[in-house]
Amino acid sequence: MGLFGMFSKKDATNEIKEYLEKGAIVLDVRTKMEWDEGHSEGAKHIVLTTIPLNVEEIKSWNKPVIAVCKSGGRSGQATQFLTNHGLDVINGGPWQNVDQYL
């Protein structure tokens, strides 16, 4: 990890903490099999490929969202999609990033 990578990880950690303090909902977009192997307590599970079908449900939560997955790639896709649909969402990366603050 380069020097700039350290700063972005620290910034991401601060952003995760800030969102949790605002009452954010953790949205895990991994597959059911991955979810069953372990997930954050209290997280909501909606598989990435079904996010478009569940946008209204996610909006109904009326809270900020932290999207998580295994490595950050799928949660990044979910973050971009949900942001484009007017939601307040950040990419939390791997679910363990957020789990340590719950």
Beta strands, then each sheet from edge to edge (+ up, - down):
strand 1: 25-28
strand 2: 44-45
strand 3: 65-69
strand 4: 89-94
sheet 1: 2+ 1+ 3+ 4+
end
